[in-house]
Amino acid sequence: NNRIAIAIDGPAAAGKSTVAKIVAQKLTYIYIDTGAMYRALTLKATNESVALDDETSLARLLNNTTIELKQSDEGQRVLLDGEDVTLSIRSQLVTNNVSYVAKHPEIRQEMVARQQALANKRGVVMDGRDIGTHVLPDAEVKIFLIASVEERAKRRHEENILKGFSSDLEELKKEIEQRDLIDSKRDVAPLIKAEDAIEIDTTSLSIDEVAQKILSEVYQKM
Ligand code: C5P
């Protein structure tokens, strides 16, 4: 059977990475979390006090940065210049700043090139904001996942509590709305559904139901 490329886009906390991982596992495809790459650069920029509105300096920083996505038994690890930053890229500081880094055209150009190189073989599930529109415009299956902001905040909140992190539902709602706004309004490759993407509203669906819907689209293309 045919190995294909699957693009999963959508707003923040819509469950993209959760279902992308399940779909990849089912198909024994590789999973690529493109948001982790923008997060890793954001972490490095804040550590090195590079201003987030300084596109030239950020682009120079990125050119001197390696970001690796490693599949391991415990899931995907993110290595920034060889150092494991899997947990630290999920910090509140990085989450609140990443959209300012991701809006710069020079940064996006380099990230898209790296992502395309990673996906150069078929048999890939990639999630992000511009995968169906820019990174893999010829992906055989394109999914656009949405859910109400209340539901997305609630899911993230429950996830945080399970992990033992402190969490404030109203704060989460604001953070998610703010990030979606910046991601949707930027000039280059904004968050938007590709014309040929299938939209799935996950508000009242379980994780398994969403994964099943995506897999049934995939089996039609294989
Ligand atoms: O997917 P995740 O929430 O980790 O993405 C973090 C941020 O990275 C997004 O809010 C967005 O600003 C940026 N991003 C992007 N394009 C992608 C993936 C993520 O601009 N393909």
Residues whose N, C-alpha, C, O or C-beta is under 5 A from the ligand:
A	BS01	C5P	T34 G35 A36 Y38 V98 S99 A102 D127 G128 R129 D130 R179 D183
